[in-house]
Amino acid sequence: MNKTINVVAAIIENEKLEILCALRSPVMKIPNMWEFPGGKVEKDEDCYSALKREITEELQCQIEPIDVFHEHTHTYEEFTIHLIVIRAKLIAGLPIANEHSKLLWLKREQLLSLQWAPADIPAVQKLIRKKEDI
């Protein structure tokens, strides 16, 4: 049985209505695939606090979580993740690719042009289907 890891990810939209996408580095698990930035939820940490901490660590900027946009569980060969995707707004600084190979801002309708990590695909599809702003 695979270990289940609780993971949070941020959907951050800029003033041009573009969404921040992050390319996983070659040394990360699930390398060279795109994802919404975020990371593991630590013991005794709620998902909003975990997201704020992860974004500060990974992107050197601050966000304010808004609400849960999508949640599901995905099983990879070696592990299972319970992914909580949270809408968030940038409140200080600009994202910097510290751990990721690259960051990219894309319009919703362009998101499928990237090769996404399998766990992120349901949230990407939901984003594209939704007509209203996030």
N, CA, C and O of each residue as an XYZ file, in Angstrom:
536
protein
N       0.847     -1.192      0.000
C       0.000      0.000      0.000
C       0.885      1.246      0.000
O       1.841      1.342      0.770
N       0.560      2.178     -0.857
C       1.326      3.429     -0.956
C       1.041      4.349      0.218
O      -0.056      4.356      0.776
N       2.046      5.118      0.574
C       1.879      6.145      1.595
C       1.116      7.319      0.969
O       1.396      7.705     -0.166
N       0.156      7.885      1.704
C      -0.583      9.053      1.221
C       0.026     10.313      1.813
O       0.223     10.419      3.024
N       0.321     11.268      0.933
C       0.923     12.542      1.324
C      -0.094     13.645      1.061
O      -0.658     13.720     -0.031
N      -0.334     14.502      2.050
C      -1.212     15.656      1.862
C      -0.409     16.786      1.237
O       0.629     17.188      1.762
N      -0.900     17.296      0.104
C      -0.206     18.325     -0.657
C      -1.169     19.467     -0.954
O      -2.342     19.244     -1.255
N      -0.654     20.703     -0.866
C      -1.434     21.885     -1.244
C      -0.791     22.521     -2.472
O       0.421     22.434     -2.673
N      -1.620     23.157     -3.285
C      -1.130     23.842     -4.479
C      -1.933     25.129     -4.663
O      -3.115     25.192     -4.328
N      -1.271     26.150     -5.201
C      -1.910     27.464     -5.350
C      -2.251     27.764     -6.795
O      -1.440     27.562     -7.699
N      -3.461     28.249     -6.996
C      -3.835     28.861     -8.273
C      -3.733     30.359     -8.021
O      -4.568     30.954     -7.339
N      -2.693     30.949     -8.587
C      -2.445     32.381     -8.426
C      -2.691     33.042     -9.770
O      -2.072     32.679    -10.770
N      -3.593     34.009     -9.792
C      -3.929     34.713    -11.035
C      -3.445     36.154    -10.939
O      -3.638     36.810     -9.915
N      -2.818     36.646    -12.001
C      -2.338     38.034    -11.996
C      -3.399     38.988    -12.564
O      -4.503     38.574    -12.917
N      -3.036     40.267    -12.640
C      -3.980     41.291    -13.106
C      -4.361     41.116    -14.578
O      -5.375     41.656    -15.022
N      -3.563     40.370    -15.331
C      -3.871     40.098    -16.752
C      -4.707     38.829    -16.906
O      -4.916     38.347    -18.020
N      -5.183     38.293    -15.785
C      -5.961     37.051    -15.743
C      -5.157     35.855    -16.240
O      -5.705     34.929    -16.839
N      -3.850     35.886    -15.982
C      -2.980     34.759    -16.297
C      -2.712     33.985    -15.016
O      -2.684     34.560    -13.928
N      -2.516     32.679    -15.149
C      -2.332     31.792    -14.010
C      -0.878     31.340    -13.948
O      -0.272     31.012    -14.968
N      -0.325     31.329    -12.729
C       1.066     30.939    -12.541
C       1.229     29.421    -12.639
O       0.561     28.661    -11.938
N       2.131     29.003    -13.523
C       2.455     27.593    -13.738
C       3.931     27.396    -13.418
O       4.753     28.258    -13.731
N       4.275     26.273    -12.798
C       5.652     26.016    -12.378
C       6.133     24.693    -12.963
O       5.448     23.674    -12.862
N       7.315     24.715    -13.577
C       7.912     23.514    -14.162
C       8.786     22.823    -13.119
O       9.739     23.413    -12.611
N       8.457     21.575    -12.804
C       9.236     20.803    -11.840
C      10.642     20.577    -12.384
O      10.814     20.293    -13.570
N      11.643     20.702    -11.524
C      13.030     20.550    -11.952
C      13.346     19.071    -12.210
O      12.620     18.190    -11.750
N      14.430     18.803    -12.945
C      14.817     17.418    -13.242
C      15.147     16.581    -12.000
O      15.123     15.352    -12.068
N      15.455     17.226    -10.867
C      15.801     16.476     -9.657
C      14.601     16.201     -8.746
O      14.726     15.470     -7.764
N      13.449     16.778     -9.063
C      12.245     16.554     -8.259
C      11.573     15.241     -8.668
O      11.797     14.732     -9.766
N      10.746     14.701     -7.768
C       9.889     13.586     -8.172
C       8.935     14.131     -9.231
O       8.574     15.307     -9.200
N       8.535     13.290    -10.150
C       7.709     13.709    -11.287
C       8.413     14.876    -12.004
O       7.851     15.965    -12.121
N       9.632     14.642    -12.478
C      10.449     15.714    -13.068
C       9.919     16.244    -14.391
O       9.221     15.549    -15.129
N      10.271     17.497    -14.669
C      10.013     18.139    -15.969
C       8.543     18.177    -16.365
O       8.211     18.134    -17.550
N       7.677     18.258    -15.384
C       6.245     18.393    -15.656
C       5.777     19.660    -14.952
O       6.384     20.110    -13.980
N       4.698     20.221    -15.455
C       4.161     21.464    -14.914
C       3.200     21.173    -13.774
O       2.558     20.124    -13.720
N       3.124     22.133    -12.870
C       2.239     22.006    -11.715
C       1.838     23.391    -11.224
O       2.418     24.402    -11.617
N       0.831     23.411    -10.355
C       0.542     24.612     -9.596
C       1.497     24.558     -8.401
O       1.622     23.506     -7.774
N       2.174     25.662     -8.071
C       3.177     25.616     -7.001
C       2.553     25.334     -5.637
O       1.406     25.693     -5.369
N       3.335     24.685     -4.791
C       2.876     24.350     -3.446
C       3.776     23.291     -2.858
O       4.961     23.224     -3.186
N       3.225     22.460     -1.990
C       4.034     21.414     -1.379
C       3.306     20.675     -0.287
O       2.089     20.784     -0.139
N       4.074     19.919      0.478
C       3.522     19.041      1.510
C       2.982     19.822      2.705
O       3.521     20.856      3.099
N       1.908     19.294      3.261
C       1.345     19.824      4.499
C       2.078     19.115      5.644
O       2.110     17.885      5.699
N       2.661     19.894      6.550
C       3.389     19.333      7.690
C       2.409     18.894      8.778
O       1.248     19.303      8.789
N       2.901     18.053      9.689
C       2.094     17.576     10.815
C       1.553     18.777     11.604
O       2.285     19.734     11.858
N       0.288     18.727     11.984
C      -0.386     19.771     12.775
C      -0.476     21.116     12.055
O      -0.581     22.156     12.705
N      -0.436     21.108     10.734
C      -0.520     22.344      9.948
C      -1.800     22.299      9.110
O      -2.109     21.267      8.515
N      -2.542     23.403      9.059
C      -3.735     23.428      8.212
C      -3.319     23.745      6.773
O      -2.210     24.221      6.530
N      -4.209     23.480      5.837
C      -3.849     23.616      4.420
C      -3.528     25.065      4.026
O      -2.669     25.279      3.170
N      -4.179     26.049      4.614
C      -3.911     27.449      4.267
C      -2.537     27.902      4.774
O      -1.801     28.588      4.064
N      -2.201     27.511      6.006
C      -0.878     27.845      6.555
C       0.219     27.146      5.763
O       1.264     27.734      5.487
N      -0.020     25.894      5.401
C       0.964     25.138      4.615
C       1.202     25.813      3.265
O       2.340     25.915      2.808
N       0.129     26.268      2.636
C       0.275     26.905      1.321
C       1.066     28.205      1.423
O       1.948     28.465      0.604
N       0.754     29.012      2.420
C       1.498     30.273      2.603
C       2.980     29.992      2.835
O       3.838     30.658      2.257
N       3.278     29.010      3.678
C       4.670     28.650      3.972
C       5.385     28.138      2.725
O       6.497     28.572      2.422
N       4.752     27.220      2.005
C       5.366     26.634      0.813
C       5.650     27.685     -0.263
O       6.713     27.668     -0.884
N       4.711     28.585     -0.481
C       4.907     29.615     -1.512
C       6.027     30.566     -1.100
O       6.827     30.977     -1.941
N       6.094     30.918      0.177
C       7.185     31.763      0.658
C       8.532     31.071      0.442
O       9.486     31.688     -0.032
N       8.600     29.780      0.794
C       9.854     29.025      0.643
C      10.235     28.826     -0.821
O      11.386     29.043     -1.200
N       9.271     28.415     -1.642
C       9.563     28.054     -3.037
C       9.683     29.251     -3.971
O      10.517     29.250     -4.877
N       8.861     30.267     -3.759
C       8.765     31.365     -4.730
C       9.205     32.721     -4.182
O       9.240     33.704     -4.923
N       9.538     32.784     -2.909
C       9.994     34.026     -2.263
C       9.013     35.184     -2.456
O       9.418     36.316     -2.719
N       7.728     34.885     -2.325
C       6.696     35.925     -2.359
C       5.620     35.518     -1.354
O       5.645     34.408     -0.823
N       4.684     36.420     -1.099
C       3.616     36.128     -0.149
C       2.273     36.111     -0.867
O       2.001     36.901     -1.771
N       1.450     35.171     -0.420
C       0.103     35.045     -0.962
C      -0.906     35.093      0.168
O      -0.560     34.930      1.338
N      -2.149     35.319     -0.195
C      -3.263     35.209      0.736
C      -4.207     34.154      0.156
O      -4.809     34.374     -0.895
N      -4.343     33.001      0.839
C      -5.276     31.982      0.353
C      -6.708     32.514      0.372
O      -7.098     33.251      1.279
N      -7.486     32.129     -0.644
C      -8.876     32.581     -0.736
C      -9.823     31.438     -0.354
O     -10.545     31.532      0.638
N      -9.818     30.360     -1.146
C     -10.668     29.212     -0.845
C     -10.203     27.989     -1.624
O      -9.402     28.084     -2.554
N     -10.731     26.835     -1.214
C     -10.397     25.586     -1.901
C     -11.132     25.551     -3.231
O     -12.354     25.690     -3.282
N     -10.376     25.364     -4.308
C     -10.922     25.308     -5.660
C     -11.209     23.869     -6.086
O     -12.221     23.590     -6.729
N     -10.306     22.965     -5.719
C     -10.430     21.571     -6.155
C      -9.680     20.680     -5.165
O      -8.676     21.092     -4.584
N     -10.170     19.470     -4.981
C      -9.532     18.536     -4.057
C      -9.753     17.122     -4.580
O     -10.871     16.750     -4.936
N      -8.679     16.339     -4.622
C      -8.813     14.936     -5.011
C      -7.550     14.162     -4.631
O      -6.547     14.737     -4.207
N      -7.632     12.842     -4.797
C      -6.511     11.966     -4.488
C      -6.028     11.331     -5.779
O      -6.826     10.887     -6.604
N      -4.709     11.293     -5.945
C      -4.108     10.694     -7.140
C      -3.014      9.725     -6.696
O      -2.187     10.052     -5.845
N      -3.022      8.525     -7.285
C      -2.021      7.526     -6.954
C      -0.988      7.424     -8.064
O      -1.311      7.157     -9.222
N       0.259      7.645     -7.678
C       1.399      7.422     -8.564
C       1.927      6.024     -8.263
O       1.410      5.343     -7.377
N       2.943      5.596     -8.987
C       3.478      4.256     -8.783
C       4.037      4.063     -7.366
O       3.815      3.022     -6.748
N       4.755      5.059     -6.858
C       5.438      4.913     -5.575
C       4.727      5.559     -4.389
O       5.067      5.264     -3.243
N       3.748      6.433     -4.635
C       3.077      7.131     -3.540
C       1.731      7.662     -4.014
O       1.445      7.699     -5.211
N       0.913      8.070     -3.053
C      -0.397      8.654     -3.334
C      -0.411     10.049     -2.733
O       0.078     10.258     -1.623
N      -0.975     11.005     -3.468
C      -1.111     12.342     -2.886
C      -2.582     12.728     -2.817
O      -3.373     12.454     -3.719
N      -2.906     13.368     -1.722
C      -4.214     14.000     -1.574
C      -3.945     15.473     -1.856
O      -3.342     16.163     -1.034
N      -4.386     15.956     -3.009
C      -4.080     17.304     -3.468
C      -5.228     18.260     -3.186
O      -6.370     18.015     -3.574
N      -4.905     19.354     -2.504
C      -5.875     20.416     -2.224
C      -5.392     21.649     -2.985
O      -4.358     22.230     -2.656
N      -6.152     22.035     -4.002
C      -5.789     23.186     -4.836
C      -6.585     24.391     -4.337
O      -7.814     24.364     -4.276
N      -5.853     25.444     -3.982
C      -6.445     26.611     -3.334
C      -6.233     27.862     -4.181
O      -5.121     28.142     -4.629
N      -7.307     28.606     -4.393
C      -7.171     29.898     -5.065
C      -6.483     30.848     -4.094
O      -6.769     30.851     -2.897
N      -5.568     31.657     -4.634
C      -4.817     32.579     -3.778
C      -4.476     33.836     -4.560
O      -4.410     33.827     -5.790
N      -4.261     34.925     -3.815
C      -3.830     36.157     -4.485
C      -2.449     36.541     -3.979
O      -2.111     36.349     -2.811
N      -1.671     37.085     -4.888
C      -0.328     37.546     -4.575
C      -0.459     38.853     -3.801
O      -1.129     39.779     -4.259
N       0.181     38.938     -2.619
C       0.062     40.161     -1.826
C       1.385     40.886     -1.626
O       1.392     42.064     -1.269
N       2.519     40.195     -1.853
C       3.820     40.852     -1.709
C       4.878     40.097     -2.506
O       4.948     38.869     -2.471
N       5.693     40.857     -3.222
C       6.773     40.270     -3.994
C       6.303     39.679     -5.309
O       5.108     39.610     -5.593
N       7.266     39.259     -6.095
C       6.989     38.580     -7.355
C       7.582     37.178     -7.280
O       8.675     37.000     -6.742
N       6.867     36.166     -7.818
C       7.376     34.792     -7.748
C       8.730     34.638     -8.445
O       8.948     35.151     -9.542
N       9.631     33.916     -7.774
C      10.958     33.615     -8.295
C      11.117     32.097     -8.292
O      10.798     31.444     -7.298
N      11.606     31.531     -9.394
C      11.799     30.079     -9.497
C      13.022     29.654     -8.690
O      14.141     29.652     -9.202
N      12.805     29.299     -7.439
C      13.869     28.840     -6.550
C      14.128     27.356     -6.732
O      15.264     26.933     -6.946
N      13.066     26.572     -6.645
C      13.166     25.116     -6.731
C      12.726     24.592     -8.088
O      13.127     23.503     -8.498
N      11.914     25.356     -8.775
C      11.418     24.945    -10.091
C      12.388     25.378    -11.189
O      13.191     26.292    -11.002
N      12.298     24.704    -12.339
C      13.136     25.062    -13.485
C      12.680     26.360    -14.133
O      13.487     27.128    -14.657
N      11.366     26.591    -14.087
C      10.820     27.745    -14.792
C       9.438     28.075    -14.244
O       8.713     27.195    -13.782
N       9.082     29.368    -14.303
C       7.728     29.823    -13.995
C       7.165     30.465    -15.233
O       7.893     31.071    -16.019
N       5.862     30.333    -15.409
C       5.210     30.861    -16.607
C       3.803     31.316    -16.246
O       3.089     30.629    -15.515
N       3.406     32.486    -16.765
C       2.037     32.974    -16.591
C       1.287     32.677    -17.887
O       1.718     33.090    -18.964
N       0.167     31.962    -17.785
C      -0.610     31.604    -18.972
C      -2.098     31.898    -18.774
O      -2.623     31.821    -17.663
N      -2.758     32.235    -19.876
C      -4.216     32.364    -19.876
C      -4.809     30.967    -19.682
O      -4.203     29.959    -20.043
N      -5.985     30.939    -19.113
C      -6.674     29.673    -18.866
C      -6.738     28.762    -20.088
O      -6.465     27.564    -20.013
N      -7.106     29.369    -21.215
C      -7.282     28.563    -22.429
C      -5.963     28.017    -22.985
O      -5.978     27.171    -23.879
N      -4.837     28.484    -22.472
C      -3.521     28.000    -22.916
C      -2.941     26.921    -22.002
O      -1.896     26.350    -22.313
N      -3.592     26.640    -20.902
C      -3.029     25.726    -19.907
C      -2.757     24.330    -20.460
O      -1.768     23.701    -20.084
N      -3.613     23.843    -21.342
C      -3.422     22.492    -21.867
C      -2.260     22.385    -22.842
O      -1.952     21.289    -23.312
N      -1.611     23.498    -23.153
C      -0.430     23.448    -24.027
C       0.794     22.912    -23.268
O       1.821     22.617    -23.879
N       0.686     22.787    -21.949
C       1.789     22.303    -21.121
C       1.584     20.828    -20.761
O       0.460     20.327    -20.776
N       2.682     20.143    -20.439
C       2.601     18.763    -19.968
C       2.530     18.792    -18.448
O       3.542     18.980    -17.774
N       1.320     18.604    -17.909
C       1.051     18.725    -16.484
C       1.330     17.428    -15.735
O       1.182     16.336    -16.282
N       1.734     17.565    -14.476
C       1.830     16.401    -13.592
C       0.423     15.811    -13.491
O      -0.549     16.557    -13.363
N       0.302     14.492    -13.547
C      -1.027     13.869    -13.556
C      -1.967     14.326    -12.445
O      -3.166     14.475    -12.683
N      -1.456     14.552    -11.243
C      -2.319     14.966    -10.135
C      -2.931     16.347    -10.357
O      -3.994     16.637     -9.808
N      -2.287     17.202    -11.145
C      -2.774     18.561    -11.382
C      -3.814     18.643    -12.511
O      -4.549     19.626    -12.606
N      -3.874     17.627    -13.351
C      -4.729     17.684    -14.542
C      -6.209     17.926    -14.222
O      -6.826     18.748    -14.900
N      -6.815     17.262    -13.234
C      -8.230     17.553    -12.947
C      -8.491     19.026    -12.606
O      -9.507     19.582    -13.024
N      -7.596     19.656    -11.860
C      -7.772     21.073    -11.518
C      -7.599     21.944    -12.757
O      -8.316     22.931    -12.919
N      -6.657     21.593    -13.634
C      -6.461     22.335    -14.888
C      -7.739     22.250    -15.722
O      -8.222     23.261    -16.231
N      -8.275     21.058    -15.858
C      -9.500     20.876    -16.652
C     -10.666     21.656    -16.059
O     -11.450     22.254    -16.796
N     -10.787     21.656    -14.748
C     -11.861     22.414    -14.089
C     -11.687     23.912    -14.327
O     -12.664     24.623    -14.561
N     -10.440     24.391    -14.268
C     -10.166     25.813    -14.525
C     -10.596     26.221    -15.925
O     -11.186     27.283    -16.123
N     -10.299     25.377    -16.880
C     -10.635     25.683    -18.272
C     -12.149     25.684    -18.474
O     -12.677     26.497    -19.231
N     -12.842     24.774    -17.797
C     -14.313     24.697    -17.916
C     -15.016     25.889    -17.274
O     -16.069     26.319    -17.744
N     -14.435     26.421    -16.202
C     -15.088     27.516    -15.472
C     -15.006     28.816    -16.274
O     -13.939     29.191    -16.761
N     -16.108     29.472    -16.399
C     -16.161     30.724    -17.169
C     -15.878     31.938    -16.294
O     -15.285     32.913    -16.756
N     -16.298     31.884    -15.043
C     -16.121     33.042    -14.167
C     -14.680     33.150    -13.704
O     -13.941     32.165    -13.729
N     -14.282     34.324    -13.286
C     -12.923     34.537    -12.790
C     -12.735     33.775    -11.494
O     -13.685     33.554    -10.744
N     -11.496     33.374    -11.238
C     -11.216     32.643    -10.002
C     -10.966     33.610     -8.867
O     -10.712     33.186     -7.740
